[in-house]
Amino acid sequence: MKLGLKNALPGANSKDIFKKIAGFANRHEFLTLFLLFLILVAYVGFLWYRYAYDYRWSEARKQEYVSSKNELNDFNKAKFDKVLGDINARNEAYQKNMEGAKDIFRLKQ
């Protein structure tokens, strides 16, 4: 079964309808742009509300999110202690080098 404009509106030509719509949009340019703007603002507002305030996750989606975060947060205590030791060693080396430096501004007199 073929559905077309001829079946929906008998006696109407599809090119003629397009010309009428385009002519109306051309004559009422401000109104057309204002309606498009309102439709766009309403759609963006709907999306903003939906994603900011009306979010809902299923229990399966929540569990998937929690498990993915647990996999990413694998804490390696040995590596952490090694990095902390390196930081402390650098800090001590920095302090040691500063004690033997000359006072070029003669602040200590």
C-alpha positions, -999 to 999 in steps of 0.1 A, spaced: 0 0 0 14 33 -10 7 63 12 13 96 -3 1 131 -2 -24 125 -30 -41 98 -8 -41 120 23 -55 151 6 -74 144 -26 -72 172 -51 -41 188 -36 -8 190 -54 23 183 -33 43 211 -51 14 235 -45 13 228 -8 51 232 -5 49 265 -23 21 277 0 41 267 31 73 284 18 53 315 8 38 317 43 73 313 59 87 339 36 59 365 43 59 359 80 97 355 85 98 369 120 70 347 132 85 316 117 120 323 132 104 331 166 84 298 165 116 279 156 134 296 184 107 288 209 107 251 198 145 250 202 144 266 236 117 242 248 136 212 235 169 223 252 150 231 284 135 196 283 169 180 278 184 201 306 157 192 330 158 155 320 195 151 325 199 174 355 169 167 376 150 138 363 177 112 360 170 76 369 192 46 367 181 11 370 196 -11 398 217 -30 371 231 3 358 240 15 393 258 -18 401 277 -15 367 288 20 376 299 10 411 319 -20 398 336 1 371 346 26 397 359 -1 420 381 -15 392 396 19 384 404 27 420 428 -2 427 450 12 454 486 -1 454 501 6 489 536 -6 479 537 19 450 523 47 473 549 40 499 577 41 473 566 74 459 563 88 494 599 76 502 611 93 470 594 126 479 610 125 514 644 117 500 642 146 475 631 169 503 660 159 525 684 163 496 670 197 489 674 208 525 709 194 527 720 214 496 705 246 509 725 245 541 758 247 523 748 274 499 765 308 499 746 338 511 749 360 480 726 387 494 744 388 528 712 383 547 729 365 576 753 389 592 
